[in-house]
Amino acid sequence: MLHATLSGPEGAPVVAFLHAVGISSWMWHDVTAALPDCRSLLVDLPGHGQSRDVPWRSLEDSADRVAAAITAEADGQDIHLVGLSLGSYVGLHLCLRHPDLCRSALLSGIHPGGMPKRGLMKLMSAVMAPLAPMPFVARRTARMMGARADVGGFVKAARQTRASAFRRATNDVVDFTCPSDPAIPQTRLAFVAGGREHPLIREGLSEFRNRFPGSVSAVAPGLGHGWAGEDPQLFADFITAHMAERLADTVQTQ
């Protein structure tokens, strides 16, 4: 079972958070602080954080494990899913494989497929995997992810990551392709990105919208891939708006 912690006011809707590669659910603390009227379910993915002894097998396996953790911690409650980067790939698989589990899902920093130079990307992953948890690399990653206020906390959380999980999870993202004819989940989907993200992610928003009728997409202007750390209040505002079915009315949409 994955490590998961549930906190917040009883009876409030539950927001389950899935983190990026090479970090843990620690990354969400500033965002959850900006959501005092929600219950936050923080899940550490396989090979990360306090789930570091759970081996990473695949995006599909991780999605099933997250679904089991959500069911164990918050069965019968309204569930809203939030993912960033790796967490979004796991989150999309969760919505497709467990279509009635989450009422909504906000997925940031995900591409629809066709990543260029996949062989080179996998080589870089193999080189980076043992280095990523090291403090000097983790501090650089923290700055890239916008974690300026507590770089030490980011480094401590990153050091828990298994090198094998970092490499395998990164390779799964590199190989990811959204199904050409996916089943339509019952979950209301929002695909979002920072305005300074890689074009593959920003330009992929329209493709996701086409593949999932009824979904919405939006951009956080001027922010990067780790914009949950750059502007946690804005990220929380996106979550709140999507939960209330008014994301398209409150932010710049695509």
C-alpha positions as MATLAB code, in Angstrom:
seq = 'MLHATLSGPEGAPVVAFLHAVGISSWMWHDVTAALPDCRSLLVDLPGHGQSRDVPWRSLEDSADRVAAAITAEADGQDIHLVGLSLGSYVGLHLCLRHPDLCRSALLSGIHPGGMPKRGLMKLMSAVMAPLAPMPFVARRTARMMGARADVGGFVKAARQTRASAFRRATNDVVDFTCPSDPAIPQTRLAFVAGGREHPLIREGLSEFRNRFPGSVSAVAPGLGHGWAGEDPQLFADFITAHMAERLADTVQTQ';
ca = [
       0.000    0.000    0.000;
       1.250    3.472   -0.852;
       1.832    5.945    1.954;
      -1.019    8.462    2.146;
      -2.091   11.054    4.705;
      -5.533   12.647    4.963;
      -6.070   15.932    6.793;
      -8.581   18.766    6.869;
     -12.120   19.467    8.029;
     -14.485   16.505    8.345;
     -17.162   16.401    5.673;
     -15.252   18.606    3.233;
     -14.525   17.387   -0.313;
     -11.284   15.418   -0.605;
      -8.531   16.579   -2.953;
      -6.000   13.832   -3.723;
      -2.592   15.136   -4.813;
      -0.047   13.311   -7.016;
       3.458   14.734   -7.156;
       6.209   15.117   -9.757;
       9.097   12.693  -10.298;
      12.046   12.883   -7.908;
      10.119   14.518   -5.067;
       7.242   13.460   -2.804;
       3.860   14.693   -1.630;
       5.835   17.234    0.414;
       5.750   19.484   -2.659;
       2.037   20.179   -2.126;
       2.173   21.688    1.366;
       1.917   25.327    0.236;
      -0.945   24.507   -2.142;
      -2.901   22.604    0.513;
      -2.408   25.487    2.944;
      -4.258   27.646    0.410;
      -7.210   25.204    0.448;
      -8.390   25.368    4.077;
     -11.939   24.289    3.189;
     -10.837   20.994    1.614;
      -9.515   17.723    2.959;
      -6.114   16.994    1.443;
      -5.038   13.444    0.629;
      -1.294   13.403    0.008;
      -0.040   10.263   -1.723;
       3.600    9.273   -2.204;
       4.021    7.448   -5.523;
       6.004    4.178   -5.755;
       9.720    4.642   -5.143;
       9.198    8.154   -3.744;
       8.894    9.652   -0.269;
       7.555    7.266    2.321;
       6.533    4.865   -0.463;
      10.188    4.484   -1.500;
      10.184    0.746   -0.752;
       7.247    0.149   -3.108;
       8.823   -0.607   -6.502;
       7.890    1.447   -9.528;
       6.454   -0.899  -12.162;
       4.452    1.224  -14.614;
       2.063    4.150  -14.915;
      -0.843    1.701  -14.946;
       0.325   -0.127  -11.819;
       0.901    3.162  -10.021;
      -2.600    4.336  -10.988;
      -4.107    1.169   -9.536;
      -2.106    1.595   -6.332;
      -3.221    5.218   -6.002;
      -6.833    4.150   -6.536;
      -6.448    1.609   -3.732;
      -4.963    4.262   -1.436;
      -7.789    6.701   -2.187;
     -10.399    4.026   -1.547;
      -8.739    3.020    1.728;
      -8.453    6.579    3.032;
     -11.542    8.323    1.648;
     -14.033    5.705    0.458;
     -17.486    7.122   -0.164;
     -16.428   10.787   -0.158;
     -16.294   13.249   -3.044;
     -12.820   12.908   -4.558;
     -11.101   15.514   -6.690;
      -7.746   14.572   -8.199;
      -4.788   16.895   -8.817;
      -1.536   15.953  -10.538;
       1.619   17.699  -11.661;
       4.074   16.271  -14.207;
       4.505   12.539  -13.360;
       1.439   12.801  -11.125;
      -0.650   13.867  -14.110;
       0.321   10.821  -16.173;
      -0.562    8.559  -13.250;
      -3.728   10.578  -12.702;
      -4.929   10.237  -16.295;
      -4.420    6.470  -16.154;
      -6.348    6.415  -12.886;
      -9.292    8.244  -14.466;
      -9.333    5.826  -17.414;
      -8.919    2.659  -15.335;
     -11.174    3.695  -12.442;
     -13.663    5.969  -14.221;
     -16.097    6.470  -11.342;
     -13.586    7.091   -8.541;
     -12.965   10.840   -8.918;
     -15.507   13.566   -9.568;
     -12.928   15.854  -11.194;
      -9.254   15.859  -12.104;
      -6.912   18.772  -12.784;
      -3.779   17.561  -14.584;
      -0.853   19.926  -15.160;
       2.302   19.490  -17.205;
       1.299   16.470  -19.302;
       1.949   15.923  -23.017;
      -0.243   13.788  -25.318;
       2.618   11.819  -26.887;
       5.182   12.105  -29.629;
       8.087   13.198  -27.445;
      11.098   13.800  -29.723;
      14.532   12.202  -29.222;
      13.210    9.537  -26.881;
      16.471    7.570  -26.940;
      18.429   10.625  -25.830;
      15.865   11.396  -23.140;
      16.179    7.872  -21.740;
      19.968    8.136  -21.756;
      19.725   11.386  -19.808;
      17.321    9.689  -17.385;
      19.823    6.888  -16.751;
      22.565    9.427  -16.059;
      20.393   11.626  -13.837;
      18.725    8.862  -11.803;
      21.546    8.338   -9.279;
      22.340   12.063   -9.194;
      18.831   13.480   -8.746;
      18.582   12.788   -4.981;
      21.988   14.357   -4.287;
      21.740   17.736   -2.527;
      23.561   19.805   -5.170;
      21.290   18.469   -7.941;
      18.136   18.594   -5.806;
      18.771   22.262   -4.996;
      18.942   23.050   -8.706;
      15.738   21.085   -9.308;
      14.081   22.954   -6.433;
      14.786   26.268   -8.120;
      13.460   24.925  -11.438;
      10.272   23.766   -9.691;
       9.758   27.119   -7.985;
      10.465   25.877   -4.439;
      12.350   29.011   -3.420;
      10.992   29.387    0.098;
      12.102   26.003    1.443;
      14.868   24.584   -0.717;
      16.111   22.542    2.246;
      12.740   20.832    2.556;
      12.735   20.044   -1.151;
      16.227   18.525   -0.910;
      15.226   16.391    2.081;
      12.152   15.084    0.259;
      14.052   14.467   -2.989;
      16.696   12.381   -1.221;
      14.071    9.734   -0.442;
      13.613    8.906   -4.139;
      14.877    5.541   -5.363;
      17.147    5.917   -8.404;
      15.397    2.978  -10.079;
      11.997    4.646   -9.618;
      13.288    7.936  -11.033;
      14.648    6.211  -14.146;
      11.695    3.919  -14.787;
       9.062    6.577  -14.149;
      10.848    9.083  -16.383;
      11.116    6.502  -19.160;
       7.382    5.757  -18.862;
       6.651    9.459  -19.323;
       8.988    9.625  -22.334;
       7.122    6.692  -23.934;
       3.650    7.938  -23.008;
       1.051    8.223  -25.749;
      -2.548    9.094  -25.013;
      -4.889    6.441  -26.445;
      -6.153    7.500  -29.869;
      -9.693    6.461  -28.981;
      -9.795    6.525  -25.167;
     -12.806    5.551  -23.145;
     -14.441    8.687  -21.797;
     -14.209    8.687  -18.000;
     -16.979   10.035  -15.810;
     -14.399   12.361  -14.277;
     -14.537   16.023  -15.344;
     -11.068   16.636  -16.763;
      -9.003   19.815  -16.904;
      -5.622   19.889  -18.646;
      -3.514   22.887  -17.635;
       0.008   24.193  -18.153;
       2.314   27.003  -17.203;
       2.739   29.624  -19.905;
       6.501   28.961  -20.051;
       6.179   25.166  -20.358;
       7.717   23.201  -23.220;
       5.695   23.689  -26.438;
       4.937   19.955  -26.509;
       2.883   20.438  -23.345;
       1.303   23.792  -24.200;
       0.400   22.790  -27.743;
      -0.887   19.438  -26.518;
      -3.699   21.061  -24.550;
      -5.912   21.284  -27.620;
      -5.258   17.632  -28.457;
      -6.375   16.539  -24.998;
      -9.470   18.698  -25.331;
     -10.291   17.032  -28.639;
      -9.731   13.525  -27.306;
     -11.805   14.075  -24.168;
     -15.064   15.866  -25.065;
     -16.287   18.018  -22.218;
     -12.810   18.596  -20.812;
     -11.338   22.079  -20.441;
      -7.799   23.422  -20.748;
      -6.134   26.517  -19.366;
      -2.772   28.248  -19.054;
      -1.163   29.972  -16.062;
       0.519   32.917  -17.829;
       4.213   33.523  -17.219;
       4.815   30.422  -15.095;
       6.830   27.266  -15.722;
       6.456   23.519  -15.344;
       6.660   23.683  -11.553;
       4.186   26.525  -11.189;
       2.553   24.932   -8.144;
       5.719   25.988   -6.320;
       6.041   29.345   -8.075;
       2.500   30.474   -7.243;
       0.739   28.027   -4.903;
      -2.198   30.391   -4.359;
      -2.906   30.582   -8.092;
      -2.616   26.811   -8.377;
      -5.105   26.457   -5.513;
      -7.421   28.925   -7.279;
      -7.319   26.736  -10.400;
      -8.265   23.707   -8.298;
     -11.121   25.523   -6.586;
     -12.461   26.833   -9.897;
     -12.389   23.406  -11.526;
     -14.078   21.763   -8.546;
     -16.846   24.355   -8.887;
     -17.125   23.751  -12.671;
     -16.121   27.294  -13.499;
     -12.469   27.028  -14.516;
     -13.204   28.308  -18.020;
     -14.893   31.391  -16.556;
     -12.106   32.404  -14.175;
      -8.762   31.854  -15.959;
      -7.210   32.204  -19.396;
      -8.511   29.234  -21.362;
      -7.201   27.591  -24.505;
];
